[in-house]
């Protein structure tokens, strides 16, 4: 595909390799209060590591070298987690616990992680806009860490493969019950090939009566940098916030956009019930933890 010149004067190659990924993590985590009063919800444990680690590992597996965290004032624990811990590493090394030392040391070397503050909670679209200085020169990924995916091929990598073949922006899609459409961005689309949809329209959190379909956008995106000037217009959408879906809808007027019905399983860790269910399901699939969960369940049944 030929080189495209954007409104800001920059040019890009549509099928360039995607090496940057944004993580909007500035949310207040109100669904988990009071625990998230001091602890970032992204740092809540999911079996053996924090929720956000799953998304970062997915981005790295997908070929992203630069991870840009869009953070807020209560998110210092995320920075500390991905930083080196000299004292802890030294203690583990001195005590000969080399396997544990290597595991801890490797966290700080996972990727090049950068941090940008979102000073006001103005919505997902605004959070993505905060990453413009790092991502304006080419297509980039966006991972919403509340959605944890388990798959043979990383879901973001699945989207990147569609982008490489077809160009344009790509989002992860999941078919959901009509009764749940008001929780998501919903697309109107035309099936192009196995699992790939050409997106025609989209609506943020519509009512069941107004929804253009029942395929929902889940928390994985490959986006064109042409999204930034649209977000910069600052148009308020649903909830009075700058909605990413609204800017993507306007992007449809000038660039192709695709949806991929991803291959894998999704765990919604953005609510207490979803986070707890994810812990139980993943623990049941762990050989060491499975007996623990079953013993608890059986003991509860016998009460």
N, C-alpha and C positions, 0 to 999 in steps of 0.2 A: 504493500500500500504506500502511496506517496506521502511525503512529509506534509504535516498540517501546521499552518500558522495560526496561533491563537490570538484572541483579542488583545492580550497584553503584549503582543509582539514577539513572544517566544515561539519557537517551533519544536516539534517533536515527531518522532516516528511512531505511528500507531501501534506497531507490534514490537516495540522495544521491550527488553527484559524488565520485569517488575522487581525492583530491589528494595523498595521502601514500603513500610507499612505503618499506618496510624492506629493508635489505640486510644480512643476516647475514654478516659478513666476518671473524669472530674466529678462524676455524679455523687450525690450526697448519701446514697444508700439508705434512704428512709424506710424501705421495706424490711430492713434488718435491724432497725433501732430496737433497743439501745446499744447493741454491741458495736454498731458502726459509728457511734459517737466519737470514738478514738481510733478505731481500726478500719482501714479501707476495706470495703466489701470485696474488692478484687483479691484481697489477701486472706479471705476465709479459706480454710483448708478443704480440698477435694481429695479425699483419701490421703495421699502422701505428699502433696505439694499445694501451693495456693492456686486458686482458680485461674489467675492471670497467667500462670506459668504454662498452662495448656495452650493458650492462644499464642504466646511468644514462641513456644516450640513449633507450633503449626506454621507460623510465619517463616521461621528459619528453615523448616523442612521444605517450604515452598520456594526458597531461594532468596528471601529478603535478608539483606545485610544490615540495613538501618531500621531500627525500631523507634518510632517517635511516640512518646507517651504524652497525651494531653491531660494534664493533671490539675488538681485543685489544692487548696491549702491543707487539707486533711490527708493527703496522699503520700506523705514522707516515707511511710513504711514500704511503699512500692520501690522507691529509689534505694532504700537501704537493702531491700532483698536482693536486687540485681547488682548491688555494689559488692566489692570485695570486703571480707570480714577478717582483717589481719589477725586480731586477737584469737578468734575462734579457730581459724585455720592453723595458727601457731600451736595452740593447745592440742588440737587433734594430731598434728604432725609429731609433737613431742611425746605424745602418749602412744604413738605407733598405730593409730587408727587411720591407716592410709586410705582404705576404701571410702570411709566417710569423708576424709579430707578431700579426696579427689571429687566427690560428689558436690561438696560445698564450694570448692574452688571453681569448678566448671560453671557454676551459675553466673559468676561475674564475667565469664568469657563467652557467653552464649552468642552475643551480638553487640553491635554498636548501638547503645540505647541512649536516646536523647530525650530531654524533658522540656515541655512548654506549659506554662500556666494558663488555664482558662480562668480569667479573673471573675467572670460572672457566669451563672448557670443559664445561658441563653439558648440551650438546646443542642441537639446532636449536630445540626448543620453548622452552628457556630463553633463547636468543638473541632470539626473537620477544618473549618476555615483557619483556625489557630495554627494548623500545620502547614499552611501555604508556603512559608519561607523554605521549607525543606522538600516540598513535593511539587513545586510549580513547573518543573522541567520534564515531567513525564508521567505516565500512568503509575498509580500507586494503589496499594492495598489498604483496606480498612477492616479491622477486626473488632467486633464488640465482644469483650471477654465474658459477658454474662452467658453467651451462647457457647457451650463447650461441645465440640464435635469429636467423635471417635470414628475413624475411618481408615481403610487400608491406604488410601491416597489422601493426603491433607486436602481439606475442602478448598482452602485458598489456592492450592496448587491446581485443583480441578478448574477453578475459575480462570486462572492464568492460562491454562491450556486452551480454553475457549477463546480468550482474548488473543492469543497468538495465532489462532486459526482464522478468526473472524474480525479482529480489531474491535474497537469500541469498548464501552464500559460493560461490566458483567456483574450480576448479583446472584447470590444463592437463593433458590426458591424451595419452598415446601408447600405441599397441598395440605390445607387445614380445613377443619369443619367450618361451615358458614357461620356458626354461632360464635366463633372466635376472631372473626375478621377485624373487629374494632380494636384489637390489641396490636395490629401490625400495619405496615405499609403493604397495600394489596395492588397487584398488577393486572392489567388487561394485556393479554399476550396471544401470540399465534405460534403454534408448535412448528419449528423448522426442521428438527431432526430429533433423534433419540435423546430426550432429556433437555434439549436446548430450545428455548423460547425466544422469539423476537418480541421485545416489549413495545407495546403501542401506547400505553397510558398507565398511570399509577395514582393511587390515592392514599393519603396517610390516615390510618385509623378510621375507616368509614363504618357506618352502620351496616348491618347485614343487608338492608334494603338498597343501600347506595353502592355497595361494593361491586367493582367491575368484574370480579371473579373470586376464586378462593385459593389462588396461589399467593403466598405471603413471602415478602423479602425477609430473610433471616440475616444474622449478623456477620455477613462476609460480603465484601465489595471489592471490585477492581474499578477505579474511577479515573476519568480523564481530568487533567488539571484545568480543563475548561469549566469545571464545576466551581472554581474559586470565585471568578467575577460574579457568578450568579448568586453565590452565598453572600458575597460582599454587599449585595443590594439590601440585605437585612430585612427582607420581607418576613413578617411574623405569620406563622401558620397555626396548626392545631396546638392548643394549649398556650397560645401567645408566644411560642418559641420559634426560632429559625429552624425549620425542618429540612433535613437532608433530602427527604423524598420530594418536597416541592421543587427544590433546585434540580434534582434529577429529572423531574417531569419537564422542566423547561429545557434541559440539556437534550432531551429527546428530539427537539425541534431541529437540531443541527448535527447530531451525531447518532450513530446506531447504538442501541443498548440491548444487551442479551441477558436472559435469565437461565440459570442452570439448575435443574432439579438435582441437587447434590446426592452423592452416594455416601451413605454413612448414617450415624445416629447423632441426634442432637439432644443435649441436656440443658434445660433452661435453669441456670443458676442465678437468675435475677430475682427470684422470690424464695422465701424460706422453704416452702413446700418443694419447689423444684430443686433447690440446692440439697435438701435432705434426701430427696428421692435419688438424685445423682450419686450422692455418697453411698447410699445403700446398694444401688445397682452395680456401681463400679467395684465396691467392696465384695459383693457376691461373686464377681468375676476374678477376684484375687484368691489364689490358692491358700494363702495364709490367713486371710481375713474371712473367707467364706464360712468356715466352721463357727467363727465368733458370732456372725450375724445370725446364722441358723440356730445356734444355741439360745440366743436372746429371744428370737421369735418363738421357738418351741417352749421356752420357759414362760413366755407371756401367755401362750395358748393354754398352758396348764394351770394358770392362776385361777 
